[in-house]
């Protein structure tokens, strides 16, 4: 059975609720206040089955100007609109505003129902027809069928039902495969059952017993019962008015305006990119940084407008903009929104969300028009590539692409596969990085190594960790993948934890061989009393920094031992010291510093560092002021 949702629109007291009751037998005025005052102040709901072929949910929206936010909430999830105009009054202010809202929400299928036909003559009826045609001329509802009816006498109600049936057959059902979303428009409790939420399922489906998350509050619950049109169901699907009985959450934890979805399938955001249309109204231009009332689904929030390419937006203009929210909202690309002024009770514009996780754009930055056109008209592949590219070297985690694109994971996997085949992106474990940024990251690796070798010509290379800290911050797996590719391509080489340009080791060997021999000769000739680094540098005519690099290399290759500070010995000298001390301790069992002085005849300047080095090398152990051999 095909399932669609129809919504009413129109001025207060034009007979919307009465019409629905005449069509379905259901009274949508459920509140005592509505009964007493004779106007609808909240959303009302009804349903009707056209045989076994079509099931229609009907949303009755309030027509009073004070309740336009409820009207937006009701109209947001509908597939088709019944624009209701009373024959005895014709087009009125809320008629015009509701038409604006329908157009901004992209509603192009509708029937104009002229109610209260029994109260006017044919001449008046014809005037109302012309009035409506003038209102709709050039609008998305232009050319809609006009049907005069009387809910009192029943005249033309069957014709209206037939027309609804015919138009519904031309409407494509909402996808049951997409991301499940249910914007909540009512929350209440029933004794013995607990918390109930209702709303129009705008996409996807969900099953009895599944876990859900309440966005943006982050609370989780389990579906204990599903009802659609007062019938228990195993599954809720797109295009239905649905009630969910939630287990594990209290009524006071849920407010109207939240979104019910599966865990980790939606995201909250405080910033969105949009295409914004300012209605052609006799109003002043809107300045950037203005605060406006933003309506999406059942949510209403204050939003700061950031106009990206200019300072103001003029009536009738449409452009690229960002909205910034103090409180997070939940949305997906392609969602429609409505704007109202901060103080005025008038709808002033709206548009379509393009990106729910955008960068913070700089106003008037180069490339804004390219971004706008891509988000507005680009292919799925182009948009997927954009969302990966916009996070530069970091890329995005694979599971985040569906949230960026507003599609389920199975669809975005096809996009990822296509981009990988065309070599436009790189897949690295859980990350997706644009190929341009990955290639540039590898270029930076080589650039940093070249600079390092110029500054430290005698060092074997830079440590992996130091190299990583000098590069743009990315996941460790992206760094490792870049290093591996550079190695496979033959541009760099790795020895232990040192990274260097390919072939650099041969240059270093030639450059350092002669210098190393000079240093070793000085250390060997001076035995246990080597000169300081400053003195060695002076003796061989090089800078002290360069000498330190050379010492580091000699230590790395095992030819020199650093004892303490700038006290260095040749490996041969240290081995001889170890041998002598081991011999002494095997014979004498223990040794005081004065004993060592008698063996080697050196001052405390050299004596104490050697003793401490032997302790650290686990050859000796200190007991009081003496040393013994370590067991």
Phi, psi and omega in degrees: 000128179290141182234124175223166178238131178249144177233151175268162173209151179147169185291158178302138174065027176264006170095024181295310183294320179295321178297315181297321179295322179292326181283320191244342186082005182252130177270116183277349176281096185260347183262143179302320180301321180292321179297316184292318186270342179077016176229154178272124180251343179233172175290140174240158186223142175217176177209161181205139177252128175262085182064218180259007187260328189219132173240124186243129168264139183237128179254121178263117184257152177288147181260350182288143183300331181290343186245027180298327180299326176289324178298316180299316180300319181287322184285339189297325185257014187267158180259342187201147185241142168256104178276114187259125178230125181285134183294334183273353179235330181076202182292130182232172185308314182286338172300312181296316182294321179293325175295318176302313182297316179300319180294316180296331178274001176079020180278115183244352179252125181195164175235133175269120180252115177268107183272172177060037180302328183291349184265354184228165176268177184296325181295316178295321180298320180292322177298319179295320177304312182295321178302316181292317179299321177296318180298319187271354183301124179079002180261171182295335179265009177300134180088003179296148177296135177252124181233113174282133180224165170231116178288341181281312183267343182088002183299130176068007179294322178294322176298319178297317179297317179297321181292319176301314181299316182295314181293322180298327180294339181267353183269133175283133177296151175293148185293131175270358184263344186285195179288127180291128176218133176227097175292127187275125176248348175216144175225129178203176178237151173236130183304129180088349181243323179099218190280130177238134172237146177231157178177177176265122178288110188268345176194155175073198179204163177210152187250156175304135178090350181286156174275140177235165173237142177263111180263143003267011187283342174082009179277146179246153180205174180240143181278113181270330181206146175236133173231142170226120180056045175069016176243138175292139181229155173275343188209139173256135183231162179302143179092007180243150165277124191233143169241130178244130173267114188257134179255132176096017178211140181269157179302322183286356177267356182234133175240155171304137180109344177284166179242132174266128178208177174286152177301140174065019178253348178233164179225152174266154182211148175250005182209136178221150169265139183217161161260123189247127176248125175264120182302149181281078184244158178283064182234167179286160172300152177261129181274152172299149184076007174290148176260127183232164176268122188252124180244127173217128185052235181262010184261140172230126179219155171281140183223141175265126182274130174242106177276125195273324186253359180202187185261338183218163170240132183268154174306135181088355184267152175230134185204177180274133182208166170241149168243140178241130185246142174284320176255136185293150175242170177238124183204168175228154176304141182096344178293144177264150178222163180237143178243139171230154181293162182294332182240324183290152180258036184240139172289127184246347181173192180175198181166201184236137176283132181255325184210126182262351176227064185274166168288163171277102183290147169274132181299135180066019178289153179297140175092001181297320180294323177297315178299315182300310182295323179294313181293330183278318190234356185292160176288168178300320179298315180298319181291319177300315179297321179298314183294330176283319182293325189294342179262017169053226187296330182289329187061203177225158174286144187307320184289349181274341183299319176302324179290323177294323187262347179074031181228162180284165188297324182297322180289315182291335176297323176296320179295315179300315180300317181295318180291325178293317180297327180271006179056039178263343178221168178236131176259119183234100184053252183263001187253149173241123182235138178294140185300326180297317181286325178293318178297320180291327177298318178294323177298319179296324177304310182292324179296317179294320179295319178300315180296319180298315181295327177293318182283327184230072187297338183263354180281146182293336181160181180260145179292151180303317183294318179294320178300317181297322181289338179275347180267164174305144183292120178219170174300143183304329181290329176292317177301312182297320179296320179295317179297317180297316180295318178299322178293314180297325179285348177084018181267336178225167174220154184235131174233116188055242179256012182263135178246135178212166175293146180300133179086351182294329182297324179294319178297319181295319181301312181297317185290328188259349184300310181295316182296319180297320179297320179297316181295315181296322178299316180298314182294317180294317182295332182265356173054239185275359180234064183292153177288165177289166178301319180301318181290320179297316180301320180292321183294325183255359172075040175230166178288154183295323179296318179295323178296320178299320178298319180294320177298320179299320179293317180294325175294316182299323181272000174082017182264341182229148177240130174269119183272311180190142177055236177252033179262108183242144176230154171290152180301323181298318181296315181296319178299320178297318178299314180301315182299316181296316183292320178298317177301313182299314185287329176296326181275314188265343179077326180213163186208131174262163178307324180293328177295318179296323180298323180289332179284315187254345180055057177229158182283168180298335178304323180259328186297306184298313178302323179294316179301315181294325177296318180295325175297311181297327180281001177063032173267320178238165175224138184274130175232106186068235178256015181239166176243145172230164176293138177288138186296000000 
